[in-house]
Amino acid sequence: MCVCVLEQESRAEMSSSGAGSSLQVHVIRLGPGQDLVSSLQAFVQERKLRAPFIVTCVGSVTKATLRLANATAANTNEVIHLSGPHEIVSLVGTLNPCAHLHVCLSDGEGRTVGGHVLGDLDVFTTAEVVVGEALDLEFSRETDERTGFPELVVHSRSQTQKTD
């Protein structure tokens, strides 16, 4: 299923507050037929990651379900279903229990489409994913009254929580 190739710790700065957080990096390679989203969520649960995010991803998928940009919390029906081989041009987002991922895919003609991932990202040949975790933080999601969507909330971890 998931193979962890590298784990390394470094320092990264949070741009909003100027505070820093240690960063741990994991590299995962998924194979044909694996579901990208559920495999990443399983990896996060197995490792008990509290502030995980996608650093980068390359690979290809055969199926994708995406919500388009013009959807709202009241009207989430703006969805497209893609099938057939597509290259992963970009995958970004957070991997807390309610993952928030956006993907950009290109077809055999080089046309691109992107949106909010709603699941169904089935790996075609491979997906090589670099996952980072901010070790001094914890991510959660809470419904934002302004948007109607569950939005990212970032908490600092205490020294005792980091060793769990």
C-alpha positions as CSV (number, residue, x, y, z in Angstrom):
1,M,0.0,0.0,0.0
2,C,2.1,2.9,1.2
3,V,5.9,2.9,1.3
4,C,7.7,5.5,3.4
5,V,11.0,6.3,1.7
6,L,12.3,9.3,3.6
7,E,11.7,11.0,6.9
8,Q,13.7,14.2,7.7
9,E,13.2,17.1,10.1
10,S,13.9,20.7,9.3
11,R,12.7,24.2,10.3
12,A,9.9,26.1,8.4
13,E,8.5,29.5,9.1
14,M,4.8,30.3,9.3
15,S,4.2,33.4,7.3
16,S,1.2,34.8,9.3
17,S,2.7,34.9,12.8
18,G,6.4,34.7,12.3
19,A,6.5,31.7,14.6
20,G,8.2,28.5,13.4
21,S,7.4,24.8,13.4
22,S,9.6,21.8,12.9
23,L,8.8,19.9,9.7
24,Q,8.8,16.2,9.1
25,V,8.8,14.9,5.5
26,H,7.3,11.6,4.3
27,V,7.5,10.2,0.8
28,I,4.9,7.8,-0.3
29,R,4.6,5.9,-3.6
30,L,1.2,4.5,-4.6
31,G,0.7,1.9,-7.4
32,P,-1.9,1.2,-10.1
33,G,-5.5,0.9,-8.9
34,Q,-5.0,2.4,-5.4
35,D,-7.2,5.3,-4.4
36,L,-5.0,8.3,-3.7
37,V,-7.2,10.1,-1.2
38,S,-8.1,7.1,1.0
39,S,-4.4,5.8,0.9
40,L,-3.2,9.2,2.1
41,Q,-5.8,9.4,4.8
42,A,-4.8,5.8,6.0
43,F,-1.2,6.8,6.0
44,V,-2.0,9.9,8.1
45,Q,-4.0,7.8,10.6
46,E,-1.3,5.1,10.8
47,R,1.4,7.7,11.5
48,K,-1.0,9.8,13.8
49,L,0.0,12.9,11.9
50,R,-1.7,16.0,13.4
51,A,-0.8,18.8,10.9
52,P,-0.2,17.0,7.6
53,F,-0.2,18.6,4.1
54,I,0.8,17.9,0.6
55,V,4.2,19.2,-0.4
56,T,4.2,17.9,-4.0
57,C,2.8,15.0,-6.0
58,V,3.5,13.6,-9.5
59,G,1.8,10.7,-11.2
60,S,-1.4,9.8,-13.0
61,V,-5.0,8.8,-12.4
62,T,-7.7,7.0,-14.3
63,K,-10.7,8.5,-12.5
64,A,-11.4,11.8,-10.6
65,T,-14.4,13.5,-9.1
66,L,-13.9,17.3,-8.7
67,R,-16.1,20.1,-7.4
68,L,-15.7,23.2,-9.5
69,A,-14.9,26.7,-8.2
70,N,-18.4,28.1,-8.6
71,A,-19.9,25.7,-6.1
72,T,-21.3,27.1,-2.7
73,A,-22.1,25.4,0.5
74,A,-25.8,25.6,-0.5
75,N,-25.1,24.3,-4.0
76,T,-22.4,21.7,-4.2
77,N,-23.7,20.2,-7.4
78,E,-21.1,21.8,-9.7
79,V,-19.2,18.5,-10.0
80,I,-17.3,16.8,-12.9
81,H,-16.4,13.2,-13.2
82,L,-13.3,12.4,-15.3
83,S,-12.3,9.0,-16.6
84,G,-9.3,7.8,-18.6
85,P,-5.7,8.6,-18.1
86,H,-4.8,12.0,-16.7
87,E,-1.5,13.3,-15.5
88,I,-1.4,14.9,-12.0
89,V,0.0,18.4,-12.8
90,S,-0.5,19.5,-9.2
91,L,-2.0,18.3,-5.9
92,V,-2.2,20.6,-2.9
93,G,-3.9,20.8,0.4
94,T,-4.2,19.6,4.0
95,L,-4.7,16.0,5.1
96,N,-6.4,16.3,8.5
97,P,-9.4,14.0,9.0
98,C,-11.6,16.1,6.6
99,A,-8.9,16.5,3.9
100,H,-9.1,19.6,1.8
101,L,-7.3,18.8,-1.5
102,H,-7.3,20.6,-4.9
103,V,-5.9,18.9,-8.0
104,C,-5.0,20.0,-11.5
105,L,-5.0,17.2,-14.1
106,S,-4.1,17.1,-17.8
107,D,-5.5,14.8,-20.4
108,G,-3.8,13.1,-23.4
109,E,-4.2,16.4,-25.4
110,G,-2.6,18.5,-22.7
111,R,-5.8,20.2,-21.7
112,T,-6.0,20.9,-18.0
113,V,-8.9,20.9,-15.5
114,G,-8.8,21.4,-11.8
115,G,-11.0,21.6,-8.7
116,H,-11.7,20.4,-5.2
117,V,-11.2,16.7,-4.8
118,L,-14.3,14.8,-3.8
119,G,-12.7,11.4,-3.8
120,D,-12.2,8.9,-6.6
121,L,-8.6,9.6,-7.5
122,D,-7.6,6.2,-8.8
123,V,-3.9,5.8,-9.6
124,F,-3.1,4.9,-13.2
125,T,0.6,4.1,-13.1
126,T,2.0,5.7,-10.0
127,A,1.5,8.6,-7.6
128,E,4.6,9.8,-5.8
129,V,3.5,12.1,-3.0
130,V,5.6,14.1,-0.6
131,V,3.7,14.7,2.7
132,G,4.9,17.3,5.2
133,E,3.8,17.6,8.8
134,A,4.2,20.7,10.9
135,L,5.2,19.1,14.2
136,D,4.4,22.1,16.4
137,L,0.9,22.5,15.1
138,E,-2.4,20.6,14.9
139,F,-5.0,21.1,12.1
140,S,-8.7,20.8,12.5
141,R,-11.8,22.0,10.5
142,E,-14.7,24.1,11.7
143,T,-17.7,25.3,9.8
144,D,-17.1,29.0,8.9
145,E,-20.4,31.0,9.0
146,R,-19.2,33.3,6.2
147,T,-18.5,30.5,3.7
148,G,-20.6,27.6,5.0
149,F,-17.7,25.2,4.5
150,P,-15.5,23.5,7.1
151,E,-12.4,25.7,7.1
152,L,-8.9,25.1,8.4
153,V,-8.2,25.9,12.0
154,V,-4.6,25.8,13.2
155,H,-3.7,25.1,16.9
156,S,-0.3,25.1,18.6
157,R,0.7,21.8,20.2
158,S,2.1,21.7,23.7
159,Q,5.4,19.9,24.5
160,T,3.4,17.0,26.1
161,Q,1.2,16.6,23.0
162,K,4.2,16.4,20.6
163,T,5.4,13.2,22.3
164,D,2.1,11.2,22.0
